[in-house]
Amino acid sequence: MSSSLQRQLSHLFVFWKRRADACLYPSAGLYCRKVCSTTVEPDVTEIHKRKLLLWFNHLPQEEKQFGGYFSPETMHVDPLILERKPEEKAGILSLKIQASSGPSVTVEQLFETNKEQREERGLNVLLYGAVGTGKSTIVRKLVLDWCAGTTLTDFKLLIPFSCEDLGELTKNASLRGLVSRKYLHLKNNPLLSGEGDQAKHVLFLFNGMEKMKLDFRIGSTELCGDPNESLPAGAVVVNLLRKYLLPEASVLVTTRLSALDRIPSKYVGRYAQICGFNDPSRQRAYFTSRLLQQSGDVVPAHDAQALVELLYLNLQRESQLAAACFLPSYCWLTCATLHFLHFTDAAAPIRTLTGIYTSFLRLNFGGEVLGKAAAASGPGQDLQSSLMLYVVRTVGKLAYEGVTYKRTSFSEEEMEQWIGGKTKTDEELRQLAVFRTDVLDFFLAPCVETCKHLPAELCEHDATRYVFAVPAMQEYLAALYVVLGENKSALEKLTKQVSVAIGQATEDVSAIVNIFSKFIPLRIFAVFNLLKLFPKLYEKISTGSKGNIARTMAAELFRKEDSHNEDVLDQVEQSLLGVHGPQSKQQSEGQPFELYPIFMGGLLHYGNRVLLQQLGCSIQSATVAQITRALRKYLVREINKPQPPEELMDLLVLLYEFQNPRLTAEVLASIRTIRLHNIRMTSLKCFVLSSVLSCAPPSYQLEELDLSSCLLTREMLPMLSPAFRHCRKLNLQFNSLGPDSCIFLRDLLIDSKSCVRVLQLCDNPLLDSGACHLLEALPENQSLRHLSLLHTGLGDQGALELAQRLQQHSGLQELNVAYNNIGDNAALALVDACREHPSIHTVHLYLNPLSDVGKQSLYVRGIAKSHDGSGRRVRVLAAVTEGSDLSEDWHPILSVIRENASSWDRERVKQQLKVFLRDLEWGRQQQQSLLKKLHFRRVEKGVRQTLRMLEKDATPPSA
């Protein structure tokens, strides 16, 4: 006995020595598993945390496209979470009223044990909220915080599951099998064995319970307490919630409002509702965490901060945007849109406004269906299972009617008519109930700004009206409704169904006819060939329908009623940041729907069609080809008419959203001039312009690109470089281009691909230093013919530098350096250089501080004489008189002054005009001819009118 016991102890010692060696040397492929201990080994727990960190740190593609300046930890803002009693059920419309019913709680606080709860049983917590309140975001942050050890530290294992994945499982599996299927490193983990109370350290997390069919009836789901017994996935979850399976384990379930009753209240320990961002402070924290980090190096920090302040001011006004941003999803959409408008970077991936809205819907409704059972009942029901397609056919129809009749608000009766008004079967009623509970409030909200853009008679009889949470969403859904062909008439839909049926039957009939015709060659069988004509007839009708879509896009884009509005990108920005200052009457009269045609074009882009396909909304390539062919014809017809700059900018945005280089090149072939004067250019608009012109072939040339008074800055010029290479006349007047901008312009003129012949830089503070940079391009440039440096701060130094470099460029023909600080000596040197130049014929020097002697000398120096007496005249525009005679160029001088006087230094211009009057009066007195005197008086009259105009504008308005 003693030897036997000794041998057993010896074997036991060897066994434990091997186990210790395995713990000390894990690289040998052995893993330590304690036999007698009931705790999870640190190695397995750390492996589990590392894998969860890897999975849950992964950002969706929609987040990565905004530059990746943030991480889930830095961008998260906790929404309001309120604990509810089982009898309390609050929809999203009543959240604001009940938001003050209790303090906000955290998920960790929900699992704190209370005296009533028995310690031997885990706690079931049901966390619910409407679409867009942030359930998935909370789950992601919860898992990451547990991995970091900052929350739920009482649980040694957190095992998250996606109910969508579990609902797709067809094979039975045990609880431990389900865990090991997703987390192989947790296979045979002792905490899941069911022995003792080890499971009290385990928290199961089931996200999206509404995507599973759970049946708590005993007759349907058998009781099971063995974690190793194979059952359907739904039965495993039901037994976990029943506390028959691992009763010590705790369970956290997230779901939507419509699925609250699927779990009986007796199996739920605590209810908690996610209420979103109930106050502007939470919204501001979200916007700050997003926008200030997303800006990166694209815009200065103070500009990003100013953007957040403007947004916060709009939220404080209790605007419709503040009501929409009650949902964190709309806060995401707002940030994404502002990032698109303000933080566009030429080096970043191409993004479009349509793509942002499509991604927004994919984030919230990707993979969502309404009733899988209905989808399996027949082939005709497959499309109806898509939740997004259901949204298009109901809410999209309402949006389309609103756009058609220029309305943004709707009564409850109208909503009832367009959404679910024709439901008949029980399944349709069930789908409508789920849709109304979970989805409808996501798109439509009570109108905050009552009766705006609404006739007075409607305001009197209807107190509560509903609008789309974001105005652009109405135009997006209306565009999607049209592009998907849902706006077809009943005849068109019937024709399509009959065509499909006849097309399928024709193949069978043709085969039978061919067999019988070999034995009975009767001519009557030829009648069956008429069946083949019907599909061809439908194809013609369908093609005409696609042409109507293209015609609608062109007509809505170039509506005369909207020609006085801001361009569409400014309208989007104003809808987010509000309108600061007085609003024009044209904008106040009605709501424009200028995004509607642009969204229609953007939805035809391949990238958006791929995302829509994932949402169950299919747009066929043949449909896109038909619409594109018709659209080119209508766009070319419209752009041949004179269009305001705002409408032209909208056309560029449409072509950019379409992302079709071939169509863009065909449309650009009909455009020779792009005038965008007075358009407030931003980095995005510059990128849109360059992207569109980059689709043109290298040989394409614009006669003129007018970007005057567009608030251009030095940072925008590199984005415009592809556009500048295509233009012959480049107008950059009245912008904010400083001396450093001339470095870029110098490189542009040196570029061999550049074809700029006319460069207008008037009213930009270039100064002498900027002019010197610009003149460095003259030796290598051969295309420039006209250079205008009017009112650019040019002094004597810059004028002398220009005089020295003129001979290095043989093609220049006209030089404008008027309204600068050029004195007599520098002006004479410049005219002498122009006189010796082979091609310069005109020099503008008026409104410079020139003396009378200097002006007379300039006139004399304008005649170049050679030894044989022949010469070439150089026109020198320095004053309205030339000695005692009128200058031949008095009219262009006064025209330039009259056009720009309001933006120039009034006192200096008035002083120069008085000098002109003095010279005119003296010259008139020297004339003997009555006709010449009358001519002098006519010019004097024009000068006096300009002078009075300046004095009148300078007079402050009376009280």
ZICOR-V564796 format. One record per backbone hydrogen bond with DSSP energy under -1.0 kcal/mol. CO is the residue of the C=O (numbers start at 1). NH is the residue of the N-H. Records with the same first field share a line. If there is no record, write none. Layout:
CO: NH ; NH
This chain:
1: 5
2: 6
3: 7
4: 8
5: 9
6: 10
7: 11
8: 12
9: 13
10: 14
11: 15
12: 16
13: 17
14: 18
15: 19
16: 20
17: 21
18: 22
19: 23
20: 24
21: 25
25: 28
26: 29
41: 45
42: 46
43: 47
44: 48
45: 49
46: 50
47: 51
48: 52
49: 53
50: 54
51: 55
52: 56
53: 57
60: 63 ; 64
61: 65
63: 66
64: 67
71: 75
80: 275
81: 105
82: 273
85: 88
94: 98
98: 101
106: 110
109: 112
118: 121
123: 251
124: 269 ; 270
125: 253
126: 272
127: 255
128: 274
130: 133
132: 329
134: 138
135: 139
136: 140
137: 141
138: 142
139: 143
140: 144
141: 145
142: 146
143: 147
144: 148
145: 150
152: 155
157: 203
159: 205
161: 207
162: 166
163: 167
166: 169
173: 231
174: 178
175: 179
176: 180
177: 181
178: 182
179: 183
183: 186
184: 187
186: 189
189: 192
190: 193
195: 198
197: 200
198: 201
199: 202
201: 156 ; 157
202: 250
203: 159
204: 252
205: 161
206: 254
207: 163
208: 211
209: 212
217: 221
226: 229
227: 176
231: 173
232: 236
233: 237
234: 238
235: 239
236: 240
237: 241
238: 242
239: 244 ; 245
246: 249
247: 122
250: 204
251: 125
252: 206
253: 127
254: 209
255: 129
257: 260
259: 262
264: 267
265: 268
270: 126
271: 84
272: 128
273: 82
276: 80
279: 283
280: 284
281: 285
282: 286
283: 287
284: 288
285: 289
286: 290
287: 291
288: 292
290: 294
291: 295
295: 298
300: 304
301: 305
302: 306
303: 307
304: 308
305: 309
306: 310
307: 311
308: 312
309: 313
310: 314
311: 315
312: 316
315: 318
319: 323
320: 324
321: 325
324: 327
326: 277
327: 331
328: 332
329: 333
330: 334
331: 335
332: 336
333: 337
334: 338
335: 339
336: 340
337: 341
338: 342
339: 343
345: 348
352: 356
353: 357
354: 358
355: 359
356: 360
357: 361
358: 362
359: 363
360: 364
361: 365
362: 366
365: 368
368: 387
372: 376
378: 381
382: 385
383: 386
385: 370
386: 390
387: 391
388: 392
389: 393
390: 394
391: 396
394: 398
395: 399
396: 400
397: 401
398: 402
399: 403
400: 404
401: 405
402: 407
410: 466
411: 415
412: 416
413: 417
414: 418
415: 419
420: 423
425: 429
426: 430
427: 431
428: 432
429: 433
430: 434
431: 435
432: 436
433: 437
434: 438
435: 439 ; 440
438: 131
439: 442
440: 443 ; 444
443: 469
445: 467
448: 450
449: 452
451: 454
455: 459
456: 460
458: 462
465: 447
466: 410
467: 445
470: 473
471: 475
472: 476
473: 477
474: 478
475: 479
476: 480
477: 481
478: 482
479: 483
480: 484
481: 486
482: 485
489: 493
490: 494
491: 495
492: 496
493: 497
494: 498
495: 499
496: 500
497: 501
498: 502
499: 503
500: 504
501: 505
502: 506
505: 509
506: 510
507: 511
508: 512
509: 513
510: 514
511: 515
512: 516
513: 517
516: 519 ; 520
520: 522
522: 525
523: 526
524: 527
525: 528
526: 529
527: 530
528: 531
529: 532
530: 533
533: 537
534: 538
535: 539
536: 540
537: 541
538: 542
539: 543
540: 544
541: 545
542: 546
543: 547
544: 548
545: 549
546: 550
547: 551
548: 552
549: 553
550: 554
551: 555
552: 556
553: 557
554: 558
560: 563
562: 565
567: 571
568: 572
569: 573
570: 574
571: 575
573: 577
574: 578
584: 588
585: 589
595: 599
596: 600
597: 601
598: 602
599: 603
601: 604
602: 605
605: 609
606: 610
607: 611
608: 612
609: 613
610: 614
612: 617
613: 616
620: 624
621: 625
622: 626
623: 627
624: 628
625: 629
626: 630
627: 631
628: 632
629: 633
630: 634
631: 635
632: 636
633: 637
634: 638
635: 639
638: 641
644: 648
645: 649
646: 650
647: 651
648: 652
649: 653
650: 654
651: 655
652: 656
653: 657
654: 658
655: 659
660: 664
661: 665
662: 666
663: 667
664: 668
665: 669
667: 670
668: 671
672: 703 ; 704
674: 706
676: 679
679: 681
682: 686
683: 687
684: 688
685: 689
686: 690
687: 691
688: 692
689: 693
690: 694
692: 695
693: 696
697: 700
702: 728
704: 674
705: 731
706: 676
708: 678
710: 681
712: 736
716: 720
720: 724
721: 725
723: 726
724: 727
726: 702
728: 757 ; 758
729: 705
730: 760
731: 707
733: 709
738: 741
739: 742
741: 745
742: 746
743: 747
744: 748
745: 749
746: 750
747: 751
751: 754
757: 785 ; 786
758: 730
759: 788
760: 732
762: 734
764: 766
766: 770
767: 771
768: 772
769: 773
770: 774
771: 775
774: 777
775: 778
777: 781
785: 813 ; 814
786: 759
787: 816
788: 761
790: 763
792: 767
794: 821
795: 799
796: 800
797: 801
798: 802
799: 803
800: 804
801: 805
802: 806
805: 808
806: 809
813: 841 ; 842
814: 787
815: 844
816: 789
818: 791
823: 827
824: 828
825: 829
826: 830
827: 831
828: 832
829: 833
830: 834
831: 835
832: 836
841: 875
842: 815
843: 877
844: 817
846: 819
848: 850
851: 855
852: 856
853: 857
854: 858
855: 859
856: 860
857: 861
860: 863
862: 874
866: 869
870: 866
872: 864
875: 843
876: 878
877: 845 ; 846
880: 887
882: 885
885: 882
887: 890
889: 893
890: 894
891: 895
892: 896
893: 897
894: 898
895: 899
896: 900
897: 901
900: 903
905: 909
906: 910
907: 911
908: 912
909: 913
910: 914
911: 915
912: 916
913: 917
914: 918
915: 919
916: 920
917: 921
918: 922
919: 923
920: 924
921: 925
924: 927
929: 933
930: 934
931: 935
932: 936
933: 937
934: 938
935: 939
936: 940
937: 941
938: 942
939: 943
940: 944
941: 945
942: 946
943: 947
944: 948
945: 949
946: 950
947: 951
948: 952
949: 953
950: 954
